[in-house]
Amino acid sequence: MTFIAQIIILLVLVGGVVAYIGNLVGKSIGKRRLTLFNLRPRHTAMTITVISGSLIALFTFLIVITISQDARTAILGLERLKTQVELKNQEVKAANRALIDLNNELERKRAQQEELEAKLTGAKNEIAVLQTARAKLSQEIKTTRQGQLLFKNGDIISVSLIQAGPDHDKLIDGLRRIIAGADLELMTMGIKVQGGVIAVLPEEFDDAVDSLTGKVGVYIVKLIAGRNVLWGEKVPAAFDFELNQLIYPGGEEIGEREIPAGLSEEKIQQEIMSLLKSVHLSARTAGIIPDNTGSIGSLPYSQIFELAKKIKAGKKPVTLKVVAKKEIFMIGPLEVDFKTVAK
């Protein structure tokens, strides 16, 4: 039987018993015409009836809480239960807020983790690149320490000219002659390698021939070292072509310098040398290609000495001009004459 059913039955029984007793008391008082507190018998009977009803409710309450643990908990512990429920609700709200904060913190940590992982990946890539560069550098250092370095990667081995055009066989012969000439020059330096010093891959040789077949004009042919090469090793090389363009027409002025009167011959020689250095720099900038020694041309010192002596003898300030001796192309060399203009 459920708690509610027990309460209802108990209330009915207790109410009936108390009502019956109250009725007996009321009848007894009515027959005897008793009075309470100087009230009339009729009013006394009403008072007894009211008191009986109150006693019904009181006895019902006392009996219910006496015999039923659930009733005592429901009636006497209600306020305490409400307080506990309120406290629990507050704890739940606080827990929910804490959970929200934890979720937000978790999201922030996840974002930070993703950012750190991205940085870590970038750092790993950088480390891999650095390790590759370090290994390459270590190999080059090791190579350099093991023997004398003949060529560095990208060095010019030789510079020559070739006439481009549709004659395929002529181009093949010309490029082979260039390789043979570079081979001979290296062998005269004491380098001996079985099968020749210069090695150009067959497919690169064919590509070079095809490239020149579709061109017109005279081209500069540079043999370029494909890697660092030690003395006595075979030299892997590749071709580089550039049209041999005219840089300075014959007689064109390349540079000039004002030389005041009264300078010593030694000072005048220094001025001439400084002018020639400036002219060489201008020529390189204009596109003249140096040979494999790094030179683009030179003058005998005797010519400089005679020119300084002539300027000194004139006893006047002059403008010294450097002009192209003839047409000068990219292949060089830089051949010049001097002109003096008295002021």
C-alpha positions as CSV (number, residue, x, y, z in Angstrom):
1,M,0.0,0.0,0.0
2,T,1.3,3.4,-0.9
3,F,2.0,6.2,1.5
4,I,-0.9,8.4,0.3
5,A,-3.4,5.5,0.7
6,Q,-2.2,4.9,4.3
7,I,-2.6,8.6,5.2
8,I,-6.1,8.7,3.8
9,I,-7.3,5.6,5.7
10,L,-5.6,6.8,8.9
11,L,-7.3,10.3,8.6
12,V,-10.7,8.7,8.0
13,L,-10.4,6.4,11.1
14,V,-9.0,9.0,13.5
15,G,-11.5,11.7,12.3
16,G,-14.4,9.2,12.8
17,V,-13.3,8.2,16.3
18,V,-12.7,11.8,17.5
19,A,-16.0,12.9,15.9
20,Y,-17.9,10.0,17.6
21,I,-16.3,10.9,21.0
22,G,-17.1,14.6,20.5
23,N,-20.7,13.7,19.7
24,L,-21.1,11.7,22.8
25,V,-19.6,14.5,24.9
26,G,-21.9,17.0,23.3
27,K,-25.0,14.9,23.9
28,S,-24.0,14.3,27.5
29,I,-23.5,18.0,28.1
30,G,-26.8,18.8,26.3
31,K,-28.8,16.4,28.4
32,R,-27.3,17.6,31.7
33,R,-27.5,21.2,30.5
34,L,-24.0,21.9,31.7
35,T,-22.3,25.2,31.1
36,L,-18.7,26.3,30.7
37,F,-17.3,29.7,31.4
38,N,-20.9,30.9,32.4
39,L,-22.1,30.2,28.8
40,R,-25.6,29.1,28.0
41,P,-26.0,25.4,27.5
42,R,-26.6,25.8,23.7
43,H,-23.4,27.9,23.4
44,T,-21.5,25.5,25.6
45,A,-22.5,22.6,23.2
46,M,-21.2,24.7,20.2
47,T,-18.0,25.3,22.0
48,I,-17.6,21.6,22.7
49,T,-18.2,20.9,19.0
50,V,-15.5,23.4,17.9
51,I,-13.1,21.9,20.4
52,S,-13.9,18.4,19.1
53,G,-13.1,19.5,15.5
54,S,-9.8,21.0,16.6
55,L,-8.9,17.9,18.5
56,I,-9.7,15.8,15.4
57,A,-7.1,17.8,13.4
58,L,-4.6,17.8,16.3
59,F,-5.0,14.0,17.0
60,T,-4.8,13.3,13.3
61,F,-1.6,15.2,13.0
62,L,0.0,13.7,16.1
63,I,-0.9,10.1,15.1
64,V,0.2,10.5,11.5
65,I,3.7,11.9,12.5
66,T,4.0,9.2,15.2
67,I,3.3,6.2,13.2
68,S,4.7,7.3,9.7
69,Q,8.4,8.1,9.1
70,D,7.5,9.3,5.6
71,A,4.9,11.7,7.1
72,R,7.4,13.1,9.7
73,T,9.9,13.6,6.9
74,A,7.4,15.3,4.6
75,I,5.8,17.5,7.3
76,L,8.6,18.3,9.8
77,G,11.5,18.2,7.4
78,L,9.9,20.2,4.6
79,E,11.6,23.5,5.3
80,R,14.9,21.8,5.8
81,L,14.3,19.9,2.6
82,K,13.6,23.1,0.7
83,T,16.8,24.6,2.1
84,Q,18.7,21.6,1.0
85,V,17.2,21.7,-2.4
86,E,18.0,25.4,-2.8
87,L,21.6,24.7,-1.7
88,K,21.8,21.8,-4.2
89,N,20.4,24.0,-6.9
90,Q,23.1,26.6,-6.1
91,E,25.7,23.9,-6.2
92,V,24.5,22.7,-9.5
93,K,24.5,26.2,-10.9
94,A,28.1,26.7,-9.6
95,A,29.1,23.3,-11.1
96,N,27.6,24.3,-14.4
97,R,29.4,27.6,-14.4
98,A,32.6,25.8,-13.5
99,L,32.0,23.3,-16.3
100,I,31.5,26.2,-18.8
101,D,34.7,27.8,-17.6
102,L,36.5,24.4,-18.0
103,N,35.1,24.0,-21.5
104,N,36.3,27.5,-22.4
105,E,39.7,26.8,-20.9
106,L,39.8,23.5,-22.8
107,E,39.1,25.3,-26.1
108,R,41.8,27.8,-25.3
109,K,44.2,25.0,-24.6
110,R,43.3,23.2,-27.8
111,A,43.9,26.4,-29.8
112,Q,47.2,26.9,-28.1
113,Q,48.1,23.2,-28.8
114,E,47.2,23.6,-32.5
115,E,49.3,26.8,-32.6
116,L,52.3,25.1,-30.9
117,E,51.9,22.1,-33.2
118,A,52.0,24.4,-36.2
119,K,55.1,26.1,-34.8
120,L,56.7,22.8,-34.1
121,T,56.1,21.6,-37.7
122,G,57.6,24.8,-39.0
123,A,60.6,24.4,-36.7
124,K,61.1,20.8,-37.8
125,N,61.0,21.9,-41.5
126,E,63.6,24.7,-40.7
127,I,65.7,22.2,-38.8
128,A,65.6,19.8,-41.8
129,V,66.6,22.6,-44.2
130,L,69.5,23.6,-41.8
131,Q,70.6,20.0,-41.4
132,T,70.7,19.6,-45.2
133,A,72.7,22.8,-45.6
134,R,75.0,21.8,-42.8
135,A,75.6,18.4,-44.4
136,K,76.3,20.0,-47.7
137,L,78.7,22.5,-46.1
138,S,80.4,19.8,-44.1
139,Q,80.9,17.8,-47.3
140,E,82.3,20.8,-49.0
141,I,84.6,21.5,-46.1
142,K,85.7,17.9,-46.0
143,T,86.3,18.0,-49.8
144,T,88.4,21.1,-49.4
145,R,90.4,19.7,-46.6
146,Q,91.1,16.4,-48.5
147,G,92.6,18.1,-51.5
148,Q,93.3,21.3,-53.4
149,L,90.1,22.8,-54.9
150,L,90.4,23.3,-58.7
151,F,87.0,24.7,-59.4
152,K,84.0,25.8,-57.2
153,N,80.5,25.1,-58.3
154,G,79.5,27.7,-61.0
155,D,83.1,28.7,-61.8
156,I,83.9,29.5,-65.5
157,I,86.2,26.9,-67.0
158,S,86.6,28.6,-70.4
159,V,85.1,31.3,-72.6
160,S,84.9,30.9,-76.4
161,L,82.9,32.0,-79.4
162,I,80.7,30.0,-81.8
163,Q,78.6,30.8,-84.9
164,A,75.0,29.8,-84.3
165,G,72.9,28.6,-87.2
166,P,71.2,25.6,-88.8
167,D,74.3,23.6,-89.6
168,H,73.9,20.8,-87.1
169,D,77.2,19.0,-87.8
170,K,79.2,22.3,-87.7
171,L,77.8,23.1,-84.3
172,I,78.6,19.6,-82.9
173,D,82.2,20.0,-84.2
174,G,82.5,23.5,-82.7
175,L,81.3,22.5,-79.3
176,R,83.6,19.4,-79.3
177,R,86.5,21.7,-80.2
178,I,85.7,24.0,-77.3
179,I,85.6,21.0,-74.9
180,A,88.9,19.7,-76.3
181,G,90.5,23.2,-76.0
182,A,89.5,23.4,-72.3
183,D,90.8,19.8,-71.8
184,L,94.1,20.7,-73.3
185,E,94.5,23.9,-71.2
186,L,93.8,21.9,-68.0
187,M,96.2,19.1,-69.1
188,T,99.0,21.7,-69.6
189,M,98.4,22.6,-66.0
190,G,99.4,19.0,-65.1
191,I,95.8,17.6,-64.6
192,K,95.5,14.1,-66.1
193,V,92.3,12.2,-66.0
194,Q,91.6,9.1,-68.1
195,G,89.0,9.8,-70.8
196,G,89.5,13.6,-70.6
197,V,89.1,16.2,-67.9
198,I,85.9,17.9,-69.0
199,A,82.7,15.8,-68.9
200,V,79.5,17.1,-70.4
201,L,76.4,14.8,-70.2
202,P,75.3,13.6,-73.7
203,E,71.7,14.9,-73.2
204,E,73.1,18.4,-72.2
205,F,75.4,18.4,-75.2
206,D,72.4,17.6,-77.5
207,D,70.3,20.3,-75.9
208,A,73.1,22.8,-76.4
209,V,73.3,21.9,-80.1
210,D,69.6,22.2,-80.5
211,S,69.6,25.5,-78.8
212,L,72.2,27.0,-81.1
213,T,70.5,25.5,-84.2
214,G,67.5,27.8,-83.7
215,K,69.7,31.0,-83.2
216,V,71.5,33.4,-85.5
217,G,74.7,35.3,-84.8
218,V,77.9,34.8,-82.8
219,Y,77.4,33.5,-79.3
220,I,79.7,33.4,-76.3
221,V,80.1,29.8,-75.0
222,K,80.9,29.5,-71.3
223,L,81.8,26.1,-69.9
224,I,80.6,26.2,-66.2
225,A,81.7,23.8,-63.5
226,G,78.8,21.7,-62.2
227,R,80.2,21.2,-58.7
228,N,83.2,21.7,-56.5
229,V,86.1,19.8,-58.2
230,L,89.4,18.8,-56.6
231,W,92.7,18.7,-58.4
232,G,92.9,15.5,-60.4
233,E,89.2,14.9,-60.6
234,K,87.0,14.8,-63.7
235,V,85.2,18.1,-64.1
236,P,81.4,17.9,-64.8
237,A,80.5,20.9,-66.9
238,A,77.6,22.5,-68.6
239,F,77.2,25.1,-71.5
240,D,76.0,28.6,-71.1
241,F,75.3,30.7,-74.2
242,E,75.0,34.5,-74.6
243,L,74.8,36.6,-77.7
244,N,78.1,38.4,-78.3
245,Q,76.7,41.9,-78.4
246,L,78.7,45.0,-79.3
247,I,79.5,47.0,-76.1
248,Y,81.7,49.9,-77.3
249,P,82.1,51.0,-81.0
250,G,85.6,51.9,-82.0
251,G,86.7,55.3,-80.8
252,E,83.9,55.6,-78.2
253,E,84.9,57.3,-75.0
254,I,84.7,55.0,-71.9
255,G,86.1,57.3,-69.2
256,E,88.0,60.5,-68.5
257,R,90.0,62.2,-65.7
258,E,91.1,65.7,-65.0
259,I,94.9,65.8,-64.3
260,P,96.1,69.2,-62.9
261,A,99.5,70.7,-63.7
262,G,102.4,70.4,-61.3
263,L,102.0,66.7,-60.3
264,S,105.0,64.4,-60.2
265,E,105.3,61.6,-62.7
266,E,104.5,59.1,-59.9
267,K,101.3,61.0,-59.0
268,I,100.3,61.1,-62.7
269,Q,100.9,57.4,-63.0
270,Q,98.6,56.8,-60.0
271,E,95.9,59.0,-61.6
272,I,96.2,56.9,-64.8
273,M,96.0,53.7,-62.9
274,S,92.9,54.9,-61.0
275,L,91.3,55.9,-64.3
276,L,92.0,52.5,-65.8
277,K,90.5,50.8,-62.7
278,S,87.3,52.9,-63.1
279,V,87.2,52.1,-66.8
280,H,87.5,48.3,-66.1
281,L,84.7,48.5,-63.6
282,S,82.5,50.4,-66.1
283,A,83.3,47.8,-68.8
284,R,82.3,44.9,-66.5
285,T,79.1,46.7,-65.6
286,A,78.4,47.3,-69.4
287,G,78.6,43.5,-69.9
288,I,82.2,42.6,-70.9
289,I,82.8,39.0,-69.7
290,P,86.2,38.4,-68.0
291,D,88.2,35.3,-69.0
292,N,88.8,32.4,-66.7
293,T,91.5,34.3,-64.9
294,G,89.1,37.2,-64.1
295,S,90.8,39.7,-66.5
296,I,89.1,41.7,-69.2
297,G,92.3,43.2,-70.6
298,S,95.4,45.0,-69.6
299,L,98.0,47.6,-70.7
300,P,101.8,47.2,-70.5
301,Y,103.2,49.4,-67.8
302,S,105.6,50.9,-70.2
303,Q,102.7,52.6,-72.0
304,I,101.5,54.1,-68.8
305,F,105.0,55.3,-67.9
306,E,105.4,57.0,-71.3
307,L,102.0,58.6,-71.0
308,A,102.8,60.0,-67.6
309,K,106.1,61.4,-68.8
310,K,104.4,63.1,-71.8
311,I,101.7,64.8,-69.5
312,K,104.4,65.9,-67.1
313,A,106.5,67.5,-69.9
314,G,103.4,69.4,-71.1
315,K,103.3,71.4,-67.8
316,K,99.6,72.1,-68.4
317,P,96.4,70.7,-66.9
318,V,94.9,68.1,-69.2
319,T,91.7,66.0,-69.6
320,L,92.8,62.4,-70.1
321,K,90.2,60.3,-72.0
322,V,90.1,56.6,-72.5
323,V,88.5,55.5,-75.8
324,A,87.9,52.1,-77.4
325,K,90.7,51.1,-79.7
326,K,88.3,49.2,-81.9
327,E,84.9,47.6,-81.7
328,I,84.7,45.8,-78.3
329,F,82.2,43.0,-77.9
330,M,81.0,41.2,-74.8
331,I,83.7,38.5,-75.3
332,G,86.4,41.2,-74.9
333,P,89.2,41.9,-74.5
334,L,89.0,45.6,-73.5
335,E,91.6,47.3,-75.8
336,V,91.8,51.1,-75.3
337,D,93.8,54.1,-76.4
338,F,94.4,57.4,-74.5
339,K,93.6,60.9,-75.7
340,T,94.8,64.1,-73.9
341,V,93.0,67.4,-74.3
342,A,95.0,70.4,-73.0
343,K,93.0,72.9,-71.0
